[in-house]
Amino acid sequence: MRYASQPVGLLASASVLAFICAGSAAAQTTDASRSAAEVTELVVTAQKRAENVQDVPMSVAAISAQDLGARGGASVTDLQTLVPGLQLNRSLRASTPYIRGVGSPSAAPGEEGSSAVYIDGVYLNNLNANVFTFNNVARVEVLKGPQGTLFGRNSLGGMIQVITREPSETPEADMSVSLANYQTVEAKLYVTGPIVPNVTADFAFIKRTQFDGYGMNITTGKDIFDGDEYGMRTKWVWRAGEDTRVTLLGDYTAAKDTSGASGFRGPQKSSNGFSALSDFYDIQQNFEPFQKHVNGGVALKVEHELGPVRVQNLTAVRGLKSFLRIEGDNSPQDQIEIDNTVRERAVTNEFQLQSAADSEIQWVGGLYYLFDHWQVRPFKTRGTIFGAASNFTDRYTFMTLNSYAGFAQATAPVPGLADTRMTGGIRRTSDRRSLGSYQRSNIPAQNLAARGDHVTYKSTTYHASLDHDFAEDVMGYVSYSTGFKGGIYNLSGNFTDGAVEPQTAKQFEVGLKSTLLDSRLLLNVALFHTDQKGLQLRRRAPAGNVQLLNAAAGVSKGIDVDFQAVPTASLKIQGGFEVLRAKYTDFRNAPVYLANPTAGAGANPIPTGWSCIGPTASPNGYTECMADMSGTPMIQSPRFTGNLGAIYTIETHNGSLDLGLNYNYTGRQYFSFGRIAPQKAYSLVSGQVAWTAPGDRWTVTLWGKNLTDTQYHYALGIAARGLTGNPAPPRTFGVTLSGRFGG
């Protein structure tokens, strides 16, 4: 608790204050005003059926669109400042979700991640597609813990589910223009309305350009950490009859940015003699690394009421094309340049049968299929590290996945026990991956003949829970869930290594959900214990390539607390925290690094039992070693995370003022094994002041993120030449003009 005492005290004080305020306000308000001062209890689909979030026997963080905007949630990566226990670290353009210490740090081609992202029920299997800006969102649901039954695809840690707005029968339009520092311009548009009888549609558009970068490449004198993106999304709903509904969805995103750049940190120096960077956001490389990609897809959902049974089928087709160019050596020397062009296409289909909404026994069952095909052609490495600037190595790899699953889950009252329900679910998954690859080079030793391989993994995952209503608005539950993530080939590393083994998770959870003080206080608490086996991890080899590996086992356990208080109709307080203990219980022969020098005066002695390679030529770099890291903290698993936010509305004769403030604390965490490459604890503060003119048509918002200008990293890495870091954005602020029409 060394890192958590101050934040825990802050949040505990806020909880007590919320109780006092809610109780005091409840004693003074009239019945007429009481209904306006209640907590927001959202309807969610965490169990593939619509139900109050407080009735779901699992940990679910549900955030409405209004709360997202008021607390600075503009994109997926902002969610970690609103949901304790959720880490969304960036790896180039992609985001790698971690929930309760369960996740995968790799965003290499072909990697799906260990915590899934869905939008309108469509699985985003490509990690490069899960970073997008919110524009037409109705709510976001973050499910914590393995979702191996109903959302079984790679959801060991949990899942993020984004639900977009429904098209309206009444014509509406929302639009906004934002100006921010770093010469950033953003425009958003959302329009909806009827098209023909029984058909409604909407269209969402966003365009954002940042002309001025956060930092500079001091070798070339050009900006770094800037970018440009635009995206479109549409939803069409056809009510084909009283019992039939057809929904067509489409989206497209294009982006180019340099957010994946990194530079040497700390006192390390390279063998080429240049020093660690003096400015946090500067790099020193012989070109500006960047990534550009386009991705999108279409989906068709058909729903039909067939007497007491609801039938649903959701088919989606998605694709991505990406080009990446990075410096493998993070230096101004032309030693390692890495280029790759990635193409991916995927098809998913889920057929589902479900009981009627008023059925005493709620059940759902179905079949799921995923086809996924990746091409990396070529993965290029070149530079003087191979002996001459003209030397190169090109690798061509292809990977195909065919995944089949059948699932079923049911909830029923327990005979003889009033207000008690039991839930049981099961899923059977079969994954078959195929690999094809070859490598050519003008260095004979680097040539590799064509190779083909395939692996098949099968797994049965299940879920069981028991929940009981102790009072009208107090529900307790116990649950046991399992999750599975199949093995995968490394498309950007040494493909001759074969596939890494599957990763599995088992979690036991005990929770209490309550709505108290005349619905003015919502308080949820959950205790959890998660066992993992075959953890899929990565390390970066000296040549810059990513290598995948398995850790034998790990455990994470802790407590989740979240609350929402409404002392008055004008004030809403939200917050929560997670205390987490996550460690590797069996991780022998782990790749770790030892700071040089390893010999001579002031030597860094090699610990007993470590097997090291080196030292390297870099006098202030690192030597790679193999060691037993059992008992050490898991990466990207801070011991404490918490947030506290408030939204206050002031009504006047000249319109209304909405004040929003959010505080987030993330404890110390590690990005490399063996307590190396620590990210110090940091706090982030965001806020906004919005004035809405009379008539609720025009709004002007002054907003800011990272108001304290905290310096922290999306990721830290260690290689032979030193410690590198990918910095997160500094303080940003701006003004937004919004207009609403129709409705």
C-alpha positions in Angstrom: 0.0 0.0 0.0 3.0 2.3 -0.1 1.9 3.9 -3.3 -1.8 4.0 -2.5 -2.2 5.5 0.9 -2.8 9.1 -0.2 -5.2 8.3 -3.1 -7.1 5.8 -0.9 -7.5 8.5 1.7 -8.7 11.0 -0.9 -11.3 8.6 -2.3 -12.4 7.4 1.1 -13.0 11.0 2.1 -14.9 11.7 -1.0 -17.1 8.6 -0.3 -17.8 9.8 3.2 -18.6 13.3 1.9 -21.0 11.8 -0.7 -22.8 9.9 2.1 -23.1 13.1 4.2 -24.2 15.3 1.3 -26.7 12.8 0.0 -28.2 12.2 3.5 -28.4 15.9 4.2 -29.9 16.8 0.9 -32.4 13.9 1.2 -33.7 15.3 4.5 -34.2 18.8 3.0 -35.6 18.2 -0.5 -39.3 17.9 -1.4 -40.8 14.9 -3.2 -41.0 17.0 -6.4 -37.3 17.7 -6.6 -36.2 14.2 -5.3 -36.8 12.4 -8.5 -34.5 14.9 -10.3 -31.7 14.1 -7.9 -31.1 10.4 -8.5 -28.1 8.4 -9.6 -28.0 7.3 -13.2 -28.6 3.6 -13.6 -27.9 2.7 -17.2 -29.4 -0.2 -19.1 -26.6 -2.4 -20.4 -26.2 -5.6 -22.5 -23.4 -7.2 -20.6 -25.3 -10.5 -20.7 -26.6 -10.0 -24.3 -29.9 -8.8 -23.0 -31.1 -5.4 -21.8 -31.0 -5.0 -18.0 -30.2 -2.5 -15.3 -26.5 -2.4 -14.7 -27.2 -2.9 -10.9 -28.9 -6.2 -11.7 -25.9 -7.7 -13.5 -23.9 -10.1 -11.2 -20.5 -9.0 -12.4 -18.3 -5.9 -12.3 -19.5 -3.5 -15.0 -18.4 0.1 -15.4 -21.1 1.8 -17.5 -20.6 5.4 -18.7 -23.2 7.4 -20.5 -22.4 9.7 -23.4 -23.2 12.8 -21.3 -20.7 11.7 -18.5 -18.1 10.9 -21.1 -18.2 14.4 -22.6 -18.4 16.2 -19.2 -15.4 14.3 -17.8 -13.1 14.5 -20.8 -13.7 11.2 -22.5 -13.2 11.9 -26.2 -11.7 8.6 -27.3 -11.1 5.0 -26.3 -7.7 5.8 -24.7 -9.4 8.3 -22.3 -11.4 5.5 -20.7 -8.5 4.6 -18.4 -8.9 8.0 -16.6 -12.5 7.1 -15.9 -12.4 3.3 -15.1 -10.1 2.1 -12.3 -8.2 -1.1 -13.2 -8.3 -0.4 -16.9 -4.9 0.4 -18.6 -4.9 1.4 -22.3 -1.2 1.8 -23.2 -0.4 2.7 -26.7 1.8 0.7 -29.0 2.3 2.8 -32.1 -1.3 3.4 -33.4 -2.8 0.4 -31.5 -4.0 0.3 -28.0 -3.3 -2.8 -25.7 -6.0 -3.1 -23.1 -5.2 -4.4 -19.6 -8.0 -5.1 -17.1 -7.2 -6.2 -13.6 -3.6 -7.0 -14.6 -4.7 -9.3 -17.4 -3.7 -8.3 -20.9 -1.1 -8.7 -23.7 1.5 -6.1 -24.4 2.0 -7.0 -28.0 0.3 -5.1 -30.8 2.2 -6.9 -33.6 0.4 -7.9 -36.8 -1.9 -10.8 -36.1 -2.2 -10.1 -32.4 -5.8 -9.7 -31.0 -5.1 -8.8 -27.4 -6.3 -10.4 -24.2 -9.1 -8.0 -23.5 -11.6 -7.5 -26.3 -13.2 -4.4 -27.8 -16.6 -4.5 -29.4 -18.7 -1.8 -31.1 -22.4 -2.4 -31.6 -21.7 -6.1 -31.0 -19.0 -6.4 -33.7 -15.7 -7.7 -32.5 -12.7 -5.5 -33.4 -10.1 -8.2 -33.7 -7.4 -5.8 -35.0 -5.7 -3.7 -32.3 -5.1 -0.9 -34.8 -8.8 -0.5 -35.1 -9.6 0.0 -31.4 -8.4 3.6 -31.1 -11.2 5.8 -32.3 -12.8 9.1 -31.2 -16.3 9.1 -29.7 -18.8 11.0 -31.9 -22.1 9.1 -31.8 -21.8 7.1 -28.7 -24.8 6.2 -26.4 -22.8 4.5 -23.7 -19.6 2.5 -23.0 -19.6 -0.7 -20.9 -16.4 -2.0 -19.4 -16.8 -5.6 -18.2 -14.1 -6.7 -15.8 -13.0 -10.3 -15.6 -13.1 -13.2 -18.1 -16.1 -13.2 -20.5 -15.4 -16.6 -21.8 -19.0 -17.6 -22.4 -21.1 -14.9 -24.2 -18.1 -12.8 -25.4 -15.6 -15.6 -25.7 -13.2 -14.2 -28.2 -10.0 -13.3 -26.4 -11.7 -11.7 -23.4 -9.6 -13.1 -20.5 -9.2 -9.7 -18.7 -12.6 -8.4 -19.7 -14.0 -6.3 -22.6 -14.9 -2.8 -23.7 -18.2 -2.5 -25.4 -19.2 0.7 -27.2 -22.9 1.2 -28.0 -23.7 3.9 -30.6 -26.8 6.0 -30.8 -30.0 4.8 -32.4 -31.2 6.7 -35.5 -34.1 9.0 -34.7 -37.6 9.3 -36.2 -37.2 13.1 -35.9 -34.5 14.9 -38.0 -31.6 16.0 -35.8 -28.1 17.4 -36.3 -25.3 18.0 -33.9 -22.1 19.7 -35.1 -19.0 21.1 -33.4 -15.7 22.8 -34.3 -12.7 22.8 -31.9 -9.5 24.8 -31.8 -6.7 23.7 -29.5 -3.1 24.3 -28.8 -0.4 22.6 -30.9 -2.4 24.1 -33.9 -5.1 21.4 -33.6 -8.4 21.7 -35.5 -11.2 19.3 -35.1 -14.7 19.1 -36.7 -17.5 16.7 -35.8 -20.9 16.2 -37.4 -23.8 13.9 -36.5 -27.1 13.9 -38.5 -30.1 11.5 -38.1 -33.6 11.2 -39.3 -36.1 9.2 -41.4 -35.2 8.2 -44.9 -38.4 6.5 -46.1 -41.3 5.0 -44.0 -40.0 2.5 -41.5 -36.3 3.3 -42.3 -34.2 5.7 -40.2 -30.5 6.4 -40.5 -27.7 8.4 -39.0 -24.3 9.6 -40.2 -21.3 10.6 -38.0 -18.2 12.3 -39.3 -15.0 13.5 -37.5 -11.9 15.2 -38.9 -8.9 16.1 -36.7 -5.5 17.6 -37.7 -2.7 18.5 -35.4 -0.2 20.6 -37.3 2.3 21.3 -34.5 3.9 18.4 -32.8 4.6 18.0 -29.1 8.3 17.6 -29.7 11.0 17.8 -32.3 13.4 15.4 -34.0 16.6 17.3 -33.2 18.5 15.4 -36.0 16.2 16.7 -38.8 14.6 19.7 -37.1 11.1 18.5 -37.9 8.1 18.2 -35.6 7.2 14.9 -34.0 4.1 13.6 -32.2 1.6 15.2 -34.6 -1.0 13.6 -36.9 -4.1 13.7 -39.0 -7.2 11.5 -38.9 -10.8 11.4 -40.2 -13.5 8.9 -39.8 -17.1 8.1 -40.8 -19.8 5.9 -39.3 -23.3 5.2 -40.3 -26.3 3.1 -39.0 -29.5 2.3 -41.0 -32.5 0.7 -39.3 -35.3 -0.9 -41.2 -38.4 -1.9 -39.2 -39.6 -4.6 -41.6 -42.6 -5.5 -39.5 -43.8 -5.7 -36.0 -41.5 -8.6 -35.2 -38.5 -7.9 -37.6 -35.7 -5.4 -37.5 -32.8 -5.1 -39.8 -29.7 -2.9 -39.0 -26.9 -2.0 -41.4 -23.7 -0.5 -40.0 -20.7 0.9 -41.8 -17.5 2.7 -40.7 -14.2 3.9 -42.3 -11.2 5.5 -40.6 -7.9 6.9 -42.1 -5.0 8.2 -40.0 -1.4 9.1 -40.2 0.6 10.1 -37.1 3.9 9.9 -35.4 2.6 9.0 -31.9 4.7 5.8 -31.9 8.0 7.6 -31.8 10.4 7.0 -28.9 13.7 8.2 -27.7 16.4 7.3 -25.1 15.5 8.2 -21.5 17.5 8.5 -18.3 21.3 8.6 -18.2 21.9 6.0 -20.9 24.0 6.9 -23.9 24.4 5.0 -27.1 27.6 3.6 -28.5 27.5 6.5 -31.0 28.0 9.0 -28.3 24.8 11.0 -28.2 23.3 11.9 -24.9 19.9 11.3 -23.4 17.4 13.8 -24.7 17.0 17.0 -22.6 13.4 17.6 -23.7 10.8 15.0 -22.7 9.1 15.1 -26.1 12.2 15.2 -28.4 13.7 12.4 -30.3 17.1 12.0 -32.1 16.7 9.8 -35.1 17.7 10.0 -38.8 14.1 10.2 -39.9 10.6 10.7 -38.4 9.0 7.4 -37.7 5.3 7.2 -38.6 2.4 4.9 -39.2 -0.5 5.4 -41.6 -3.5 3.1 -42.0 -7.0 2.8 -43.2 -9.6 0.4 -41.7 -13.3 -0.1 -41.9 -16.1 -2.5 -42.3 -19.8 -3.2 -42.8 -22.1 -5.3 -40.7 -25.7 -6.6 -41.1 -27.8 -7.5 -38.1 -31.2 -9.2 -38.5 -33.5 -9.6 -35.4 -36.8 -11.4 -35.5 -39.4 -12.3 -32.8 -40.4 -15.9 -33.4 -43.1 -16.4 -30.7 -41.4 -17.0 -27.4 -38.0 -17.0 -29.0 -35.9 -14.1 -30.4 -33.6 -14.9 -33.4 -30.6 -12.8 -34.3 -27.8 -13.0 -36.8 -24.9 -10.5 -37.0 -22.5 -10.7 -39.9 -19.5 -8.3 -40.2 -16.7 -7.9 -42.8 -13.7 -5.8 -41.8 -10.4 -4.8 -43.4 -7.2 -2.9 -42.7 -4.2 -1.7 -44.7 -1.3 -0.2 -42.7 2.2 1.0 -43.5 4.8 1.5 -40.7 8.3 3.0 -40.7 10.3 3.1 -37.5 13.8 3.4 -36.3 14.9 0.1 -34.7 18.0 1.7 -33.0 16.4 5.0 -31.8 19.5 6.9 -33.0 20.6 9.4 -35.6 22.7 6.6 -37.2 21.3 4.6 -40.2 21.7 1.3 -38.3 18.2 -0.3 -38.3 15.3 0.9 -40.3 12.1 -1.2 -40.1 9.3 -1.0 -42.7 6.3 -3.1 -43.0 3.1 -3.2 -45.0 0.2 -5.0 -43.4 -3.1 -6.1 -44.9 -5.8 -7.8 -43.0 -9.3 -8.9 -43.7 -11.8 -10.5 -41.3 -15.3 -12.0 -41.4 -17.4 -12.7 -38.3 -20.8 -14.2 -38.0 -22.8 -14.8 -34.8 -26.2 -16.6 -34.8 -28.1 -16.3 -31.6 -31.4 -17.7 -30.1 -32.7 -16.0 -27.0 -35.6 -16.3 -24.6 -38.4 -13.6 -24.6 -37.8 -10.6 -22.3 -40.5 -11.7 -19.9 -39.5 -15.3 -19.6 -38.9 -16.6 -16.1 -35.8 -18.4 -17.2 -33.6 -16.1 -19.3 -31.4 -18.0 -21.7 -29.3 -17.4 -24.8 -27.4 -19.8 -27.1 -25.6 -19.5 -30.4 -22.8 -20.2 -32.9 -19.9 -18.0 -33.6 -17.4 -18.0 -36.5 -14.3 -15.8 -37.2 -12.1 -15.9 -40.3 -9.0 -13.7 -40.2 -6.3 -13.4 -42.8 -3.1 -11.3 -42.3 -0.4 -10.4 -44.8 2.9 -8.8 -43.9 4.6 -8.2 -47.2 7.2 -7.3 -46.7 8.7 -6.8 -43.2 11.9 -5.0 -44.1 15.0 -4.4 -42.0 17.9 -2.6 -43.4 20.9 -0.4 -42.4 24.5 -0.4 -41.4 24.0 -2.9 -38.6 24.1 -5.6 -41.3 27.5 -4.4 -42.5 26.6 -1.9 -45.2 23.9 0.6 -45.9 22.8 -1.3 -49.0 22.2 -4.5 -47.1 18.6 -5.6 -46.4 16.4 -8.4 -45.3 12.8 -8.8 -46.4 10.4 -11.1 -44.8 7.0 -12.2 -46.2 4.5 -13.8 -43.9 0.9 -14.9 -44.1 -1.4 -16.1 -41.3 -4.9 -17.4 -41.5 -7.3 -18.1 -38.6 -10.5 -20.1 -38.7 -12.3 -20.1 -35.3 -15.5 -21.9 -34.5 -17.5 -21.7 -31.2 -20.8 -22.7 -29.7 -22.1 -21.2 -26.5 -25.1 -21.2 -24.2 -26.0 -19.5 -20.9 -29.1 -19.4 -18.7 -30.3 -17.6 -15.6 -33.1 -19.1 -13.5 -34.6 -18.6 -10.0 -33.3 -21.0 -7.3 -36.2 -23.2 -6.2 -37.1 -22.6 -2.5 -34.9 -19.5 -2.2 -36.8 -16.3 -2.8 -34.9 -13.5 -4.6 -32.1 -15.8 -5.5 -30.9 -16.6 -9.0 -28.3 -18.9 -10.5 -26.5 -18.5 -13.8 -24.6 -21.1 -15.8 -22.9 -20.9 -19.2 -20.5 -22.8 -21.4 -18.6 -22.2 -24.6 -16.5 -24.6 -26.8 -13.9 -22.9 -29.0 -11.7 -24.4 -31.8 -9.0 -22.3 -33.3 -6.9 -23.3 -36.4 -4.0 -21.1 -37.4 -2.0 -21.5 -40.5 1.3 -19.8 -41.3 3.2 -19.3 -44.6 6.5 -17.4 -44.8 9.8 -16.9 -46.5 12.7 -14.5 -46.2 15.2 -13.1 -48.8 18.2 -11.0 -48.3 21.4 -9.9 -50.1 23.2 -11.4 -47.0 23.2 -15.2 -47.8 23.1 -16.2 -44.2 19.8 -14.3 -43.8 18.0 -16.2 -46.5 15.3 -18.6 -45.3 13.3 -21.0 -47.4 9.6 -21.0 -47.7 7.9 -22.4 -44.6 4.4 -23.6 -43.8 2.9 -24.5 -40.5 -0.4 -24.8 -38.7 -1.6 -25.4 -35.1 -5.1 -26.2 -33.7 -6.2 -25.2 -30.2 -9.5 -26.3 -28.5 -10.8 -25.1 -25.2 -14.0 -25.2 -23.1 -14.7 -22.1 -21.0 -17.6 -21.6 -18.6 -19.2 -19.3 -16.2 -21.3 -19.9 -13.0 -22.8 -17.3 -10.6 -25.3 -17.0 -7.8 -26.9 -13.7 -6.9 -29.3 -12.7 -4.1 -31.4 -9.6 -3.4 -30.7 -8.8 0.3 -33.0 -5.7 0.0 -34.9 -3.9 -2.7 -31.8 -2.2 -4.0 -29.0 -4.3 -2.6 -27.8 -7.4 -4.5 -24.9 -9.6 -3.7 -23.2 -12.3 -5.9 -20.5 -14.8 -6.2 -19.1 -15.9 -9.6 -16.5 -18.2 -11.2 -15.4 -17.5 -14.8 -12.8 -18.8 -17.2 -11.3 -17.4 -20.4 -9.1 -18.6 -23.3 -6.8 -17.0 -25.9 -5.3 -19.3 -28.5 -1.7 -19.5 -29.5 -0.3 -17.2 -32.2 2.6 -16.9 -34.6 4.9 -13.9 -34.5 4.6 -12.2 -37.9 7.1 -9.4 -37.1 9.8 -11.5 -35.4 11.5 -14.8 -35.9 8.7 -16.9 -37.5 10.9 -20.1 -37.2 10.2 -20.1 -33.5 6.7 -21.5 -34.0 3.5 -20.4 -32.2 3.3 -19.3 -28.6 1.1 -21.5 -26.4 -2.5 -20.5 -25.5 -3.2 -18.3 -22.5 -6.0 -19.1 -20.0 -7.6 -17.4 -17.0 -9.8 -18.4 -14.1 -11.4 -15.8 -11.8 -13.4 -16.0 -8.6 -15.3 -12.9 -7.7 -17.6 -11.8 -4.8 -19.5 -8.5 -5.1 -22.1 -6.3 -3.7 -24.2 -3.8 -5.6 -26.3 -1.2 -3.8 -28.4 1.9 -4.5 -29.0 3.8 -1.3 -30.4 7.0 0.3 -33.5 7.3 -1.9 -31.5 6.5 -5.0 -29.0 9.3 -4.3 -26.0 7.0 -3.8 -24.8 4.0 -5.8 -22.0 2.0 -4.2 -20.5 -1.2 -5.7 -17.8 -3.4 -4.3 -16.1 -6.5 -5.7 -13.3 -8.8 -4.5 -11.6 -10.8 -7.2 -8.8 -13.5 -7.6 -7.6 -14.4 -11.0 -5.2 -17.2 -12.0 -3.5 -17.1 -15.4 -1.5 -19.7 -17.2 0.6 -19.4 -20.4 0.7 -15.6 -20.2 1.6 -14.4 -23.7 4.3 -11.7 -23.4 6.9 -10.0 -25.6 10.4 -8.6 -25.6 12.2 -6.5 -28.1 15.4 -8.1 -29.4 18.6 -6.0 -30.0 17.8 -5.8 -33.7 14.5 -4.2 -33.0 12.3 -7.2 -33.7 9.5 -8.2 -31.3 9.7 -11.7 -29.9 6.8 -13.5 -28.3 7.1 -15.8 -25.3 5.0 -17.5 -22.6 5.3 -17.0 -18.8 4.1 -20.1 -17.0 1.7 -18.7 -14.5 0.6 -15.5 -12.7 -2.0 -14.4 -10.2 -3.8 -11.1 -9.7 -6.1 -10.2 -6.9 -7.7 -7.2 -5.4 -10.7 -5.1 -4.7 -12.8 -2.8 -7.0 -14.9 0.0 -5.6 -17.0 2.5 -7.6 -19.6 5.0 -6.5 -21.9 7.7 -7.8 -23.6 10.3 -5.5 -26.1 13.0 -6.3 -26.4 15.4 -3.4 -28.6 17.7 -5.3 -30.2 17.8 -8.7 -27.3 20.0 -9.9 -24.4 18.0 -8.6 -23.2 14.5 -9.5 -20.0 13.0 -8.0 -18.5 9.9 -9.5 -15.4 7.9 -8.5 -13.8 4.6 -7.7 -10.6 2.8 -7.1 -8.9 -0.5 -7.5 -6.3 -2.1 -5.3 -4.4 -4.7 -7.2 -1.7 -7.3 -6.4 -0.4 -9.0 -9.6 2.7 -11.2 -9.7 4.2 -14.0 -11.8 4.0 -17.2 -9.8 6.1 -19.2 -12.2 8.3 -17.4 -14.7 11.7 -19.1 -15.1 14.1 -18.2 -17.9 12.5 -14.8 -18.2 14.3 -12.2 -20.4 15.6 -9.4 -18.1 18.2 -6.7 -18.4 21.1 -5.7 -16.2 22.4 -2.2 -16.4 26.1 -2.0 -17.6 28.9 -2.1 -16.7 29.1 -5.7 -15.6 32.9 -5.7 -14.9 35.6 -3.5 -13.5 35.3 -0.6 -11.0 31.8 0.2 -9.9 30.6 -3.0 -11.5 27.0 -4.2 -11.5 27.5 -7.8 -10.4 25.5 -10.5 -12.1 23.0 -11.9 -9.6 23.3 -15.5 -8.6 21.4 -17.7 -11.0 21.3 -15.2 -13.8 22.7 -16.2 -17.2 23.8 -13.1 -19.1 25.0 -12.3 -22.6 27.4 -9.4 -22.8 28.2 -6.9 -21.6 27.2 -4.9 -24.7 29.2 -2.3 -26.4 27.1 0.5 -24.9 28.8 1.6 -21.7 25.5 2.9 -20.2 23.2 0.4 -21.9 21.9 -2.9 -20.7 23.0 -6.6 -20.9 20.4 -9.2 -21.6 20.1 -12.0 -19.1 17.8 -15.0 -18.4 16.6 -15.3 -14.8 13.8 -16.7 -12.6 11.3 -13.8 -12.2 8.8 -15.9 -10.2 7.3 -13.7 -7.5 8.0 -10.4 -9.2 5.2 -7.9 -10.2 3.4 -8.3 -13.5 4.0 -5.7 -16.1 1.4 -2.9 -16.7 -0.3 -3.7 -13.4 -0.2 -0.7 -11.0 -1.0 -1.5 -7.4 -3.5 1.3 -7.2 -5.6 3.2 -9.7 -8.4 5.6 -8.9 -10.5 8.5 -10.2 -12.8 11.1 -8.8 -15.0 13.3 -10.9 -17.8 15.9 -10.5 -20.3 17.5 -12.8 -22.1 20.6 -11.6 -24.9 22.4 -13.4 -25.9 26.1 -12.8 -29.2 27.3 -14.3 -29.4 31.0 -15.1 -31.7 33.4 -17.0 -28.9 33.6 -19.6 -28.5 29.9 -20.2 -26.8 27.2 -18.2 -23.3 26.4 -17.1 -21.9 22.9 -16.8 -18.7 22.4 -14.9 -16.9 19.2 -15.2 -13.7 18.0 -13.4 -12.0 14.6 -13.4 -8.9 13.5 -11.3 -7.1 10.2 -12.1 -4.3 8.5 -10.2 -2.2 5.7 -11.6 0.3 4.0 -9.3 3.8 2.8 -10.1 4.0 0.1 -12.7 6.6 -1.7 -14.8 6.9 -2.2 -18.5 9.7 -4.8 -18.3 10.2 -7.9 -16.3 12.1 -7.9 -13.0 11.1 -4.4 -11.8 13.1 -2.8 -14.6 11.7 0.2 -16.6 9.4 1.6 -13.9 6.7 4.2 -14.7 6.4 6.4 -11.7 3.0 7.1 -10.2 1.3 10.0 -11.8 -1.9 12.0 -11.6 -4.0 13.5 -14.4 -6.5 16.3 -14.1 -9.0 17.3 -16.8 -11.9 19.7 -16.8 -14.2 21.8 -18.7 -16.7 24.7 -18.5 -19.6 24.7 -20.9 -22.1 27.5 -21.4 -25.3 26.6 -23.2 -27.4 29.5 -24.5 -31.1 29.8 -23.9 -33.0 27.4 -26.1 -30.3 24.7 -25.7 -29.1 25.1 -29.3 -25.6 26.6 -29.0 -22.9 25.6 -26.5 -19.4 27.0 -26.0 -17.0 24.8 -24.1 -13.5 25.6 -22.6 -11.7 22.4 -21.9 -8.3 21.1 -20.9 -6.6 17.7 -20.4 -3.6 16.9 -18.3 -3.9 20.4 -16.8 -1.0 19.8 -14.5 1.2 19.0 -17.5 2.3 15.7 -16.1 5.0 13.9 -17.9 4.4 10.1 -18.3 4.9 7.4 -20.9 2.6 5.3 -22.9 5.3 2.7 -22.8 8.9 2.2 -21.7 11.3 -0.3 -23.2 14.7 -1.7 -22.6 17.2 -2.8 -25.3 20.9 -3.4 -25.3 21.6 0.3 -26.0 19.5 1.9 -23.3 16.1 2.8 -21.9 13.6 4.1 -24.4 10.2 5.8 -23.8 7.1 6.7 -25.8 5.8 9.9 -24.2 2.1 10.5 -23.6 0.6 13.9 -24.6 1.4 17.0 -22.5 -1.2 19.6 -21.4 -3.7 20.3 -24.1 -6.5 22.8 -24.0 -9.0 24.5 -26.4 -12.4 25.8 -27.1 -15.3 24.1 -28.8 -18.4 25.6 -30.4 -21.3 23.1 -30.7 -24.7 23.4 -32.3 -27.8 21.3 -32.0 -30.7 21.4 -34.5 -34.0 19.6 -34.7 -35.1 16.9 -32.3 
